[in-house]
Structures are given as structure tokens and as C-alpha cells.
Amino acid sequence: MATDLRQLRQDEWNGWYDTLLRAFGGVHESPEERELWDELTEVDRSLGVWDGEECIGTAGAFSFRLSVPGGAVVPAAGVTMVSVAATHRRRGVLTSMMRRQLDDIRSWGEPLAVLTATEPVIYGRFGYGIGTFHVNAEIDSRRVRLSVPPGTDEVRLRYAAPADVLDACEEVYARLVPQRPGMPARQPGWEKLMLLDPPSERKGASPLQCVIAERDGETVGYARFSVKPDWDHSGPKGTVTVRQLEGLDPAARAALWRFLFDIDLTSQVIAYRRPVDDAWQYQVSDIRRCGLRTKDVLHVRLVDVGAALQARTYQTPVDVVFEVEDTFCPWNAGRYRLAGGAVERTGAEPDLVLDVEALGAVYLGGFGFTQLAQAGRVFEHTAGALRRGDALFRGDQAPWCPEIF
């Protein structure tokens, strides 16, 4: 098959994006959403495959900066908008785009590539490992009560138009990014996604609402949400859907959650894409009535193993030698010594052997080498190396990516 794989041009974006939408079912987005993705697409980092005049493959890479254990914010390619036309499956189109894309990311000097997968089965063969999960919750707020920490009553809450307090909310978010691995620092323009609220997609819910948490005149948290009224023969049973909720301290977060639980005429709080260790789970009176479900989110690919390992910090100064297998990006294959936070290539015998997909899974600290060894994904060659590796890589907080891109 003669196809043309090349960088996207701006005047080709509409056709390229239509190819993507068709691959995802062909349902057109609202004009507001389409316009925003047009603005955010980095055409010089986007690829297309053409069969004659027809675009039959798409792939992009946002210029992200991602928090890693230790608080550093590291350049990362946010892989996005990947699709292949159904008429051109099983012809190597996706593999050719992944090959070109990872070569490009390496040439840009970005040690990491990350993505949120529509179909997780696709990306393991290209070296992506599942690095974060999130929790979705459907909380019966009529029966579940919240136990709040001291200081919660000192937090003042007020309604505000979401656009009017966007800058204050973004300042809160930016302060939290270094504290939890996996969070992308928002690039210019991405804050607009937080306010995207097309009327055509509300499905009977209210326009986006916002409540600000303040203490001594300082914004210490915020919640963005919508309310969908509903009634049955017994009375009101509306639903609160939480879009984002962030707080700088336990009292601020608890005040916001308590507010959402107590909104009049509602009986359910739905929260999507929350950290797996979100504090409210340890404050509720009945966790079984919270309808928790976990889902994979951020898939992590080390494009430059040495640079990626050097970019994060470690919990202990122990010495471990890893042998990394990487058939898709062979420049990564080899042995690396991690000692005292320094990373170097080595010819020493390995303590642990794993492939780059498994290394991506443990990189942000959400998973351990011992877990993966029990699944046959990591192999211990020196007694005690799994335990030492776990001690090195584990973080204080579960990694979390609040974005879907």
C-alpha cells in the first residue's frame, strides 16, 4: 500500500480531525469544543497518513510538562488524537505512526511520552505501561455522611462565576502539581478546557457552577460541578456531578466535599477521575454506598530511560542494577545502575530484569516491582532486589492524572 506519512499542515486540520472523529464513532462535537481542540492542536507535532487525497491516520503529541516523584516537572509528549480509518486496518498504519512519533519525541529531547488510552490493549506493544489509575464514585448522599477534620468550619465558601475565578483556581492547581506525580502542569490555553460546557452536552443538568473555598482572604480550594434536578413519587432526587475539586489542605477539601453532599434537592454525588487515595474515602460513613470503580488513566512510555530515571528522585540511596528490554526503541535496551539518585549505564550483572512497559508502570511510584514480579513481568536475579526496588520507587501519594487528552 502506497501511503504518505508526514507532518500535518494547518490547512489540513479540518479533514484530519474529521478522520479522527469518524474513527471514534462519527458523532460531531459542539462548535465550542471543536474550536478549542483546533486551538490546542500543535500541528508541528502532529502526524497524518494519506492514501492519495484521503487522510486515513492521525496522531498528535502535546507539549506537556509532567510532575514526577520528587516534585520535578519534566517535559513529556502528551500523545493524543490517534486513529486509523476502519478501511485501512491491519496494514501497519498505526505502527508506522508510533515509530515516527517516538523517533520525533526522542529528537525533541523529551524523556517521556504519556497517553490516556481509549483502548488499553493497543499500546503495550509500543512500550507504554499503565502508570496511574483513578476512581469514579457514585455516592448515595442521602445515607452517606462525612466526618470532617478540625478547621473545616473556618473555611468560607462562596459561589462564583467559573470564568471570573479561573485565575485563582489555576493558581491552586499549579501549587498542587509538584506534590503529586502524574499531574500535567497546564500549558497556555489548557485552562479553557476547565470551562468547556456546551449546552448541547449537559443532558438536562445545569450550566457549570463553581464554589470557591477561602481562608483569611486567600483562595485555598475550589469545586466545579453541575446539578441535574430529578423527582419521583417520594420527592427530589437530583444529582450533583463533580467536574473538578482541589484544595490546598484537608480542611479546604473537606469543606468542599461537605458542601456537595449537602446541596438541597439532591440525593447523589457523582465524581469522576479522582485519585485512588482521595481523602474523602476515609471520611465517609459508609464506603459501600459510594459505588467506587477504578480505571486505568495515564500510560507511561520512557523514551529515554536514562534521562527519565535521572529526572525523578528516590526514597532511599540503595544501589540497584536494572536490565531493560526495549524492542521498539532499541536505544534504551541495556543495563542501568541507580545508586544514590544517580543513573549510569553499566556492564554489571543485573539485580532486576524487566521490559520498558513494566518500567513505565512503576516509574511514577503507583506500582511496585514486587507486584509486577508476581505477574511475571519483573524478574529478580539478586535476592532482596525487589524489596530494594520497591523502596526506591514508591512515593508518598498515589500518582494521578486529572486530564483526559
Phi, psi and omega in degrees: 000125179270109178232164183240111177258121183201172178293143179290145171256151183301322182287355177259359190299315184301312178294320177299315181290326175297324175299317177299311182299320179297320179294335180262021173114345175084008178278124183284144178277168174294153177304324181296317182290316180299317180298321181291318178293329173298318180293322185277338181297130176261099188296330180286353176242017183243145183239151172222154174241130181243137170250098189066237179268355186264128173281125184235003178206143181222149173196139179227171179210107177288153175275087181266161164231122191245136176286140179233164181307132184106346175099352177293149176246114195249139175303135181211142176274120177272092185293133191205167170053043181269126178204155172227133179301141182300336179284350187233029177288157174058035177236011177085010183295311181298315180301320180294323178291318179296321179298310181295319183296314180293326174297318179296314182300319177298318181293335177280354179076025180261119188284345185232147165234137181225154177206160170249115193272134169289320177231101185301335183298341188286321203262349179299324182290348176258009173095010179271130175247148180289114185258337179217152169241163168228172181244132167256143183224141171235099192261128175280091187285353174285330186248343183261125177253159183245129174265117189256152182281165175304143179095350182298320182290347178276352180274127179266131178249143175211145174288148176208148174297129185308319182291328184290333184246017183302314182298318180295320178294319180294328176294321176297312180301315182299325178291335182274336186307311182292346185277340184225121179299148176097353182271128176280132171290130186289126175276159180307132180099332184289338177297337180293332177298330181294337182255359182297121188207063182298131178305329182292346184248010183280336176054045177089357179273167179289164166301161180304132177245161180216137172237134180256138173259130183229149173217124180054038177081000180256138175286121182241004178176171179200157172223133173247134189200169172227161180234129176249109180292148175201154181218152167224191186298338182266353179131199184287145177210053180290166182238133173260123177250119183272122177272309175214147173211121179223145177213149183277347181206168184301320182294319179297315180296317181295321179299320180291316179296318180299319177302314182294322178296331190258007181298132183301148173066021178236156181226001183214141172241122177252127180231125180252151170059051178259155177300146181293339177253026180307133191295330184300335180296338180261006180246348184280153183280336183212095184294335181291339179265020181252359172052050186284137173219136178259154181210143175295148180231278189272122173261129191245132178233119176279111180278323174233099187301313183298313181293322180294315179296325180288336186286336182256168177252171188228156187283332183223161181269021185294159184257121178223138175252124178255140166252119186253129176258132182209095183281332183277328175236079190297343178296342179274339187296138178144192184250139182231132174260128176246111184217124178061027180086353179264145182240134177211152171292148182210159173256007182292158177296140184282146170274323180228142177238130181203164176265172187291334176296315178295323178295323176297325180293324183269348193301318184274358174094005182276343182227157182248159176297324180296319177303312183288329176297321179294338177266003180076025182255342177229142184237126182269122178256345177233128182304133179088354183292326177298316180296320179293320178297319177300316180298325179294311196268336183297144179249176180282330180236149176295137176295151185205134173241113182281351186262150166241124187222000000 
